């Protein structure tokens, strides 16, 4: 696709940071913003789409979580993890949540986006069905899927999508590809090169990008567009708990862990990630629901060791400023 105002993109950041105000501000300033649909009801998603359109006429996209398969084993393993967390939760005076599965309102969200189209719909955590891809394309939306492994490129091509998001190892937050085996995968530049060698599809490179100059290098390396996520966490429009914002510039070291949600994600290192979360099961969203009350307590009380401090490897280079100013700065640095 032809990305508006140049090929710089705001990555979708579910769970708070990707607010309508952030998406609208960066889109108005010349980036292509993505609204995260994850953890929202279809009604909330619709209201956020409406809010963005009230703030800007610029185009934007929506990112959707594909539901993980459910299994009795996931529930059993999550219950085992709950037993390990229980003493820590008791010390905090928090009752853990109930491990459970849900589809994050997937079908209802697809119906909404078919009836209320946006220019681009991207998917993370898995693959939409071919039928869903066709439904979205029939109403004028481009469909993109996230990959972490070059071998997933051919799957995307067979699905008939319009492009792929190549998310490198440096990225903050969840690994977005369809397979979560817990293994380290390629960094952004190497993943981009490997994917470009396997497909003519447009590739959006994501992971660890903090400056326009870094984005320019990826564009010169074959990316059709480049996404920024962690770079925008210091903006006032990003809805971020104060304890998380403080930690981004006062803590060192990140790790990829399943400790918080049961799915691999990069976060700042804490006691939870290094001690209690070691060996957390691959059980999403069961673990997500289990730990949600404890994480909410940590945010409310400012206890960083109880919070999922999502962060990309470049978090120490955060530049706190209004989102529109940062968007314009990135464009200038990238030569747009």
C-alpha positions as CSV (number, residue, x, y, z in Angstrom):
1,X,0.0,0.0,0.0
2,X,1.0,3.6,-0.2
3,X,1.4,4.7,3.4
4,X,0.1,8.2,4.1
5,X,2.7,10.9,4.5
6,X,5.6,8.4,4.2
7,X,6.0,4.9,5.6
8,X,6.3,5.5,9.3
9,X,3.7,3.7,11.5
10,X,2.5,3.8,15.1
11,X,2.4,0.2,16.4
12,X,-0.7,-1.0,18.1
13,X,-0.2,-1.1,21.9
14,X,-3.1,-2.9,23.6
15,X,-4.0,-2.6,27.2
16,X,-3.9,1.2,27.5
17,X,-1.1,3.0,25.7
18,X,-2.8,2.9,22.2
19,X,-5.5,5.4,23.1
20,X,-7.6,7.2,20.5
21,X,-5.9,10.4,21.4
22,X,-2.4,8.9,20.6
23,X,-3.6,7.3,17.4
24,X,-5.3,10.6,16.2
25,X,-2.3,12.7,17.2
26,X,0.3,10.7,15.3
27,X,-2.0,10.2,12.3
28,X,-2.7,13.9,12.1
29,X,1.1,14.5,12.2
30,X,1.9,12.3,9.3
31,X,2.3,8.7,10.6
32,X,-0.1,5.9,10.0
33,X,-1.6,5.0,13.4
34,X,-2.9,1.6,14.5
35,X,-5.7,1.4,17.1
36,X,-5.3,-1.8,19.2
37,X,-8.6,-3.8,19.5
38,X,-7.1,-6.3,22.0
39,X,-8.9,-6.5,25.4
40,X,-11.7,-4.3,24.2
41,X,-15.3,-5.3,23.6
42,X,-16.7,-4.6,20.1
43,X,-18.7,-1.8,21.6
44,X,-15.6,-0.2,23.1
45,X,-13.7,-0.7,19.8
46,X,-16.5,1.0,17.8
47,X,-16.5,4.0,20.2
48,X,-12.8,4.4,19.9
49,X,-12.9,4.3,16.1
50,X,-15.6,7.0,16.3
51,X,-13.5,9.1,18.7
52,X,-10.5,8.9,16.4
53,X,-12.6,10.0,13.4
54,X,-13.9,12.9,15.4
55,X,-10.3,14.1,16.1
56,X,-8.7,13.6,12.6
57,X,-9.7,12.8,9.0
58,X,-6.3,11.0,8.5
59,X,-6.5,7.3,7.8
60,X,-5.6,4.7,10.5
61,X,-5.7,1.0,11.0
62,X,-7.0,-1.5,13.6
63,X,-5.1,-4.4,15.1
64,X,-7.0,-7.6,16.2
65,X,-6.0,-10.4,18.4
66,X,-6.6,-13.9,16.9
67,X,-7.9,-16.2,19.7
68,X,-5.5,-18.9,20.9
69,X,-6.9,-22.5,20.9
70,X,-8.2,-23.7,24.2
71,X,-7.1,-26.9,25.9
72,X,-7.6,-28.7,29.3
73,X,-3.8,-28.8,29.6
74,X,-3.5,-25.0,29.5
75,X,-6.0,-24.7,32.3
76,X,-4.2,-27.3,34.4
77,X,-0.8,-25.7,33.9
78,X,-2.3,-22.2,34.7
79,X,-3.6,-23.6,38.0
80,X,-0.2,-25.0,38.8
81,X,1.2,-21.5,38.2
82,X,-1.5,-20.1,40.4
83,X,-0.3,-22.2,43.3
84,X,3.2,-20.7,42.9
85,X,1.8,-17.2,42.8
86,X,-0.6,-17.6,45.7
87,X,1.8,-16.7,48.6
88,X,3.0,-13.6,46.8
89,X,-0.6,-12.5,46.0
90,X,-1.5,-13.1,49.6
91,X,1.3,-10.9,50.9
92,X,-0.1,-8.2,48.6
93,X,-3.6,-8.7,49.9
94,X,-4.8,-9.6,46.4
95,X,-7.0,-12.5,45.3
96,X,-5.8,-14.0,42.0
97,X,-8.1,-14.2,39.1
98,X,-9.6,-17.4,37.6
99,X,-7.7,-19.0,34.8
100,X,-10.1,-19.0,31.8
101,X,-10.3,-18.9,28.0
102,X,-12.0,-16.4,25.8
103,X,-11.8,-15.3,22.2
104,X,-11.5,-11.6,22.9
105,X,-14.7,-11.0,21.1
106,X,-13.0,-11.9,17.8
107,X,-16.0,-12.6,15.6
108,X,-18.0,-9.6,16.8
109,X,-15.0,-7.4,16.0
110,X,-14.6,-8.8,12.5
111,X,-18.3,-8.1,11.9
112,X,-17.8,-4.5,13.1
113,X,-14.8,-3.9,10.9
114,X,-16.7,-5.3,7.9
115,X,-19.6,-3.0,8.6
116,X,-17.4,-0.1,9.5
117,X,-14.2,-0.4,7.4
118,X,-10.8,1.0,8.0
119,X,-7.9,1.1,5.5
120,X,-5.9,-1.6,7.2
121,X,-6.7,-4.4,9.6
122,X,-3.7,-6.3,11.0
123,X,-3.7,-9.4,13.1
124,X,-1.5,-10.7,15.9
125,X,-1.2,-14.0,17.9
126,X,-2.4,-16.0,14.9
127,X,-4.0,-16.1,11.5
128,X,-7.5,-15.0,10.5
129,X,-9.4,-17.5,8.4
130,X,-9.3,-17.1,4.6
131,X,-13.0,-16.2,4.8
132,X,-12.3,-13.3,7.2
133,X,-9.5,-12.1,5.0
134,X,-11.8,-12.0,2.0
135,X,-14.6,-10.3,3.9
136,X,-12.3,-7.5,5.0
137,X,-10.7,-7.1,1.5
138,X,-14.2,-7.1,-0.1
139,X,-15.0,-3.9,1.9
140,X,-11.7,-2.2,0.9
141,X,-9.5,-3.0,3.9
142,X,-6.0,-4.3,3.4
143,X,-5.2,-7.3,5.6
144,X,-1.8,-7.8,7.3
145,X,-0.5,-10.5,9.6
146,X,2.3,-10.6,12.1
147,X,5.2,-13.0,11.8
148,X,8.3,-13.7,14.0
149,X,9.9,-16.5,11.9
150,X,10.8,-16.3,8.2
151,X,9.2,-19.7,7.6
152,X,5.8,-18.2,8.4
153,X,6.1,-16.0,5.3
154,X,4.7,-18.7,2.9
155,X,1.7,-19.3,5.2
156,X,0.9,-15.6,4.9
157,X,1.2,-15.7,1.1
158,X,-1.1,-18.8,0.9
159,X,-3.7,-16.9,3.1
160,X,-3.9,-14.2,0.5
161,X,-3.0,-11.2,2.8
162,X,-1.8,-7.9,1.5
163,X,1.4,-7.6,3.6
164,X,3.3,-9.0,6.6
165,X,4.5,-7.3,9.8
166,X,8.0,-8.7,10.6
167,X,8.3,-8.3,14.3
168,X,11.9,-8.6,15.4
169,X,13.3,-9.9,18.7
170,X,13.9,-6.4,20.1
171,X,10.3,-5.5,20.2
172,X,8.5,-4.7,23.4
173,X,5.3,-6.5,24.5
174,X,3.9,-9.7,23.1
175,X,5.4,-11.8,20.3
176,X,2.8,-11.4,17.7
177,X,3.4,-14.3,15.4
178,X,1.2,-17.5,15.2
179,X,3.7,-19.8,17.0
180,X,4.9,-19.1,20.6
181,X,7.6,-21.7,21.2
182,X,9.5,-19.6,23.7
183,X,12.6,-19.6,21.6
184,X,14.7,-16.5,20.6
185,X,14.0,-15.4,17.1
186,X,15.8,-13.1,14.6
187,X,16.4,-9.4,15.3
188,X,14.5,-6.9,13.2
189,X,17.0,-6.2,10.5
190,X,17.9,-9.9,10.0
191,X,14.2,-10.9,10.0
192,X,13.4,-8.3,7.5
193,X,16.1,-9.5,5.1
194,X,15.1,-13.1,5.5
195,X,11.4,-12.3,4.8
196,X,12.2,-10.1,1.9
197,X,14.2,-13.0,0.4
198,X,11.0,-15.1,0.5
199,X,8.2,-12.9,-0.7
200,X,7.3,-9.9,-2.9
201,X,4.6,-8.9,-0.3
202,X,5.1,-5.5,1.4
203,X,6.8,-5.9,4.7
204,X,6.4,-3.6,7.8
205,X,9.4,-3.9,10.0
206,X,8.9,-3.6,13.8
207,X,11.0,-4.0,16.9
208,X,13.4,-1.8,18.8
209,X,13.1,1.3,16.5
210,X,13.4,4.5,18.4
211,X,14.6,7.1,15.9
212,X,13.9,8.2,12.4
213,X,17.5,7.3,11.3
214,X,16.9,3.7,12.5
215,X,13.7,3.6,10.5
216,X,15.5,4.9,7.4
217,X,18.1,2.1,7.6
218,X,15.3,-0.5,7.7
219,X,13.5,1.2,4.7
220,X,16.8,1.1,2.8
221,X,17.0,-2.6,3.8
222,X,13.8,-3.3,2.0
223,X,11.0,-2.5,4.4
224,X,7.9,-1.0,2.9
225,X,7.1,0.7,6.3
226,X,8.6,0.8,9.8
227,X,6.7,0.8,13.1
228,X,7.4,2.6,16.4
229,X,5.9,1.3,19.6
230,X,8.0,1.9,22.8
231,X,9.2,5.2,21.3
232,X,5.7,6.7,22.0
233,X,5.3,5.4,25.6
234,X,6.7,8.7,26.9
235,X,4.0,10.8,25.2
236,X,1.2,12.2,27.4
237,X,-1.4,10.8,25.0
238,X,-0.2,7.2,25.8
239,X,-2.3,5.9,28.7
240,X,0.5,4.4,30.9
241,X,0.5,3.8,34.6
242,X,3.0,6.2,36.3
243,X,4.9,3.3,37.8
244,X,5.4,1.9,34.3
245,X,6.5,5.3,32.8
246,X,9.0,5.8,35.6
247,X,10.4,2.4,35.2
248,X,11.1,2.9,31.5
249,X,13.9,5.4,32.3
250,X,14.9,4.1,35.8
251,X,15.3,0.4,35.3
252,X,17.8,-1.5,33.1
253,X,17.5,-4.8,31.3
254,X,14.6,-6.5,29.6
255,X,13.6,-10.1,29.2
256,X,11.1,-12.1,27.2
257,X,8.8,-13.9,29.6
258,X,5.4,-15.7,29.9
259,X,5.1,-14.6,33.5
260,X,2.3,-12.2,33.1
261,X,-0.1,-13.6,30.4
262,X,1.1,-17.0,29.4
263,X,2.4,-15.7,26.1
264,X,6.0,-14.6,25.4
265,X,6.4,-10.8,25.8
266,X,9.3,-8.5,26.3
267,X,9.2,-6.5,29.6
268,X,11.6,-4.8,32.0
269,X,13.2,-7.3,34.4
270,X,11.6,-7.5,37.9
271,X,11.4,-9.9,40.8
272,X,8.4,-11.4,39.1
273,X,10.1,-12.1,35.8
274,X,13.4,-13.3,37.3
275,X,12.1,-15.4,40.2
276,X,8.4,-16.2,40.4
277,X,7.8,-16.1,36.6
278,X,10.5,-18.6,35.7
279,X,9.0,-21.4,33.8
280,X,5.5,-19.8,33.5
281,X,3.3,-22.0,31.3
282,X,2.4,-21.3,27.7
283,X,-1.3,-20.8,28.6
284,X,-2.8,-17.6,27.1
285,X,-5.2,-16.1,28.0
286,X,-5.6,-18.3,31.1
287,X,-2.5,-16.8,32.8
288,X,-3.6,-13.3,31.7
289,X,-6.9,-13.6,33.6
290,X,-5.1,-15.3,36.5
291,X,-2.6,-12.5,37.0
292,X,-4.8,-9.5,36.1
293,X,-5.9,-8.5,39.6
294,X,-2.3,-8.7,40.9
295,X,-1.0,-6.5,38.0
296,X,-3.8,-4.0,38.5
297,X,-2.9,-3.8,42.2
298,X,0.7,-3.1,41.3
299,X,-0.3,-0.2,39.0
300,X,-2.6,1.3,41.6
301,X,-0.1,1.1,44.4
302,X,3.1,1.9,42.3
303,X,4.7,-1.5,43.1
304,X,6.8,-2.1,40.0
305,X,7.5,-5.7,40.8
306,X,3.8,-6.5,40.5
307,X,3.4,-4.8,37.0
308,X,3.9,-6.1,33.5
309,X,6.4,-3.4,32.4
310,X,6.3,-3.9,28.7
311,X,9.3,-2.3,27.0
312,X,11.4,-2.7,23.8
313,X,15.1,-3.0,24.0
314,X,15.5,0.7,23.2
315,X,13.4,2.0,26.2
316,X,16.3,3.9,27.7
317,X,16.3,6.2,24.8
318,X,12.7,7.4,25.4
319,X,12.0,11.0,24.4
320,X,9.0,12.3,26.4
321,X,7.1,14.9,24.4
322,X,3.7,15.4,22.8
323,X,2.9,12.7,20.3
324,X,2.5,15.0,17.4
325,X,5.9,16.6,18.1
326,X,7.6,13.2,18.3
327,X,5.9,12.1,15.1
328,X,7.2,15.2,13.3
329,X,10.6,14.6,14.8
330,X,10.7,11.0,13.5
331,X,9.6,12.1,10.1
332,X,12.4,14.7,9.9
333,X,15.0,12.3,11.1
334,X,13.9,9.8,8.5
335,X,14.0,12.4,5.7
336,X,10.2,12.8,5.1
